[in-house]
């Protein structure tokens, strides 16, 4: 029997159905139990269908990571958010990243797993990583342009990213055992980092000195 011929949209829908099924299985049973055959059975497709859309499990996992990254990006970088104070926008993004990593540790670990293959092997995933990080750099650059921070935007973003990821990695691995929880340490450390690059906003409508103050 000939295989059905699907349109590009139908093909992508089938791929995403498999990705969703894979994520559900991963969250319930862990990555060791994620197989293309089990995923196909879970979503009600032929046991061989997964191999038509993904060369191997590694390719499927790369797409799972991309789906989680898109979810993280949507939460952390809302659209139409250009009117707020740039420091508050940075804090809001960091707040959402912390919330995602804390509430969905399995997805966070999947995105940043240290067992990933070279990202250059999976251009769609690499592109999303670059675009997300570039959006974060843009936030910091806006704060610098408006004289709210000083320094190099790329370096400051790497610093914030490393600080946040370090805390979340320890938290999701249950390694914060030395007296402070993520909740207790996150904002004091983030604020200390931001204040190190802070330039106070200009005073609005500065007043000239009074005669009394000028003669004191």
C-alpha positions in Angstrom: 0.0 0.0 0.0 1.4 3.4 -1.0 2.2 5.9 1.7 -0.1 8.9 1.8 1.3 12.1 0.3 1.0 15.1 2.7 1.2 18.8 2.1 4.0 20.8 3.7 1.5 22.0 6.4 0.3 18.4 7.1 3.9 17.2 7.3 4.7 19.9 9.8 1.6 19.1 11.8 2.6 15.5 12.0 6.1 16.4 13.1 4.7 18.7 15.9 2.3 16.0 17.0 5.3 13.6 17.5 7.2 16.4 19.3 4.3 17.0 21.7 4.0 13.3 22.3 7.7 13.0 23.0 7.6 15.9 25.5 4.7 14.3 27.3 6.5 11.0 27.5 9.8 12.7 28.6 8.0 14.7 31.4 6.2 11.6 32.6 8.9 8.9 32.3 12.3 10.5 31.6 14.4 10.7 28.5 15.5 7.0 28.7 12.0 5.9 27.9 11.5 8.2 24.9 11.6 6.2 21.7 10.2 6.9 18.3 8.1 3.7 18.5 6.6 4.6 21.9 5.9 8.1 20.8 4.1 7.0 17.7 2.0 4.6 19.7 1.2 7.3 22.2 -0.2 9.7 19.6 -2.0 7.0 17.6 0.2 6.7 14.6 2.0 3.8 12.9 5.0 2.6 14.9 7.3 3.4 11.9 6.0 6.9 11.2 8.5 8.6 13.5 11.4 7.5 11.3 9.9 9.3 8.3 10.1 12.7 10.0 13.2 12.3 12.2 16.4 10.6 11.2 17.0 9.3 14.8 16.1 10.0 18.4 18.8 12.8 18.6 17.1 14.7 15.8 13.7 14.4 17.6 15.3 15.5 20.9 16.7 18.6 19.2 13.2 19.5 18.1 11.9 18.9 21.6 14.5 21.3 22.9 13.5 23.9 20.3 9.9 23.6 21.3 10.8 24.2 25.0 13.0 27.1 24.0 10.2 28.7 22.1 8.0 28.4 25.2 10.7 30.0 27.3 11.2 32.8 24.8 7.4 33.5 24.6 7.2 33.8 28.4 10.4 35.9 28.8 10.2 38.2 25.8 6.5 39.4 25.4 5.6 41.4 22.3 4.8 45.1 22.4 6.9 45.7 25.5 9.0 48.7 24.4 7.4 51.4 26.5 8.6 50.4 30.0 11.8 51.5 31.7 14.7 49.4 30.3 15.9 48.2 33.7 12.4 47.0 34.5 12.2 45.2 31.2 15.5 43.4 32.0 14.2 42.5 35.5 10.9 41.3 34.0 12.8 39.0 31.5 14.9 37.6 34.3 11.8 37.1 36.5 10.2 35.1 33.8 13.3 33.0 33.2 13.5 32.3 36.9 9.8 31.3 37.0 10.2 29.0 34.0 13.3 27.3 35.3 11.7 26.9 38.8 8.3 25.7 37.7 9.4 23.5 34.8 12.8 22.2 35.7 12.6 19.2 33.4 12.1 21.4 30.4 14.8 23.8 31.5 17.3 20.9 31.9 16.3 19.7 28.4 17.0 23.1 26.8 20.5 23.4 28.4 21.5 19.8 28.9 25.3 19.2 28.8 24.8 16.1 26.7 23.6 17.9 23.6 25.3 17.3 20.3 27.0 20.2 18.5 24.2 22.7 17.9 25.6 23.4 14.4 24.2 20.0 13.4 20.6 21.3 14.1 20.3 24.8 12.5 16.7 25.5 13.5 17.6 25.0 17.2 20.8 27.0 16.9 18.9 29.8 15.2 16.4 30.0 18.0 19.2 30.1 20.6 20.9 32.9 18.7 17.7 34.9 18.3 16.7 34.6 22.0 20.2 35.6 23.2 20.3 38.5 20.7 16.9 39.8 22.1 18.5 39.8 25.6 21.5 41.7 24.3 19.1 44.2 22.7 17.4 44.8 26.1 20.7 45.5 27.7 21.9 47.7 24.8 18.7 49.8 25.2 19.5 50.4 28.9 23.0 51.5 27.9 21.7 53.8 25.2 19.3 55.4 27.7 22.2 55.8 30.2 20.7 53.4 32.7 23.6 51.0 32.5 27.2 51.3 31.3 29.6 48.8 29.8 29.5 46.4 26.9 26.0 44.9 26.2 27.3 41.6 25.0 29.5 41.2 28.1 26.8 42.3 30.5 24.3 39.9 28.9 26.7 37.0 29.2 27.3 37.9 32.9 23.5 38.0 33.7 23.0 34.8 31.7 25.8 33.0 33.5 24.6 34.2 36.9 21.0 33.1 36.2 21.9 29.8 34.6 24.3 28.9 37.4 21.6 29.5 40.0 18.9 27.6 38.1 21.2 24.7 37.3 22.1 24.3 41.0 18.4 24.6 41.9 17.1 22.1 39.4 19.8 19.6 40.4 18.8 20.1 44.1 22.3 21.3 44.9 21.5 24.5 46.8 22.3 23.0 50.2 24.5 25.6 51.7 22.0 27.8 53.5 20.3 29.9 50.8 17.4 28.8 48.5 17.0 30.1 45.0 14.2 32.4 46.2 16.5 33.9 48.9 19.6 34.4 46.7 18.3 35.2 43.2 17.2 38.9 43.4 19.9 40.1 45.8 22.6 38.7 43.4 20.8 40.0 40.3 20.3 43.4 41.8 23.9 43.6 42.8 25.0 42.7 39.3 22.7 45.3 37.8 23.7 48.0 40.3 27.3 47.4 39.4 26.5 48.7 35.9 23.9 51.2 36.9 23.8 54.8 36.1 21.2 56.8 38.0 18.5 58.3 35.8 18.9 62.1 35.3 17.0 64.3 37.8 13.8 65.7 36.2 13.5 69.5 36.2 16.6 70.3 38.3 16.1 73.4 40.4 18.7 76.1 40.7 20.2 76.6 44.2 18.4 79.0 46.4 20.0 82.2 47.6 20.3 80.7 51.1 22.1 77.6 49.8 24.3 79.6 47.6 25.5 81.7 50.5 25.8 78.8 53.0 
